[in-house]
Amino acid sequence: MPIYVYRCQACHNTHEALQKFSDPPLTICPSCRGALQKIISPEFGLSFKGSGFYITDYKKAGNGTNTPPSSAETKKDKRAAAQAEAG
């Protein structure tokens, strides 16, 4: 369930509410009983960390696009890792 942020038109306090998508928006401020307005929060973002994501798994090419590594690069990386562990 998403968290919605509301700002009171009278007292200017902000309130957060955990609501379903199907729930109607809140209209009354719990502090002063004034009118509430839903705020679009700019703090929302996606973070792609770790393996398994296209954006993190492929190296950037010179033209700024992501390209998958060639099989030769993958084999070279595996050999280098195996040599580092062995020696």
Secondary structure, 3 states (H helix, E strand, C coil): CCEEEEEECCCCCEEEEECCCCCCCCCECCCCCCEEEEECCCCCCCCCCCCCCHHHHCCECCCCCECCCCHHHHHHHHHHHHHHHHC
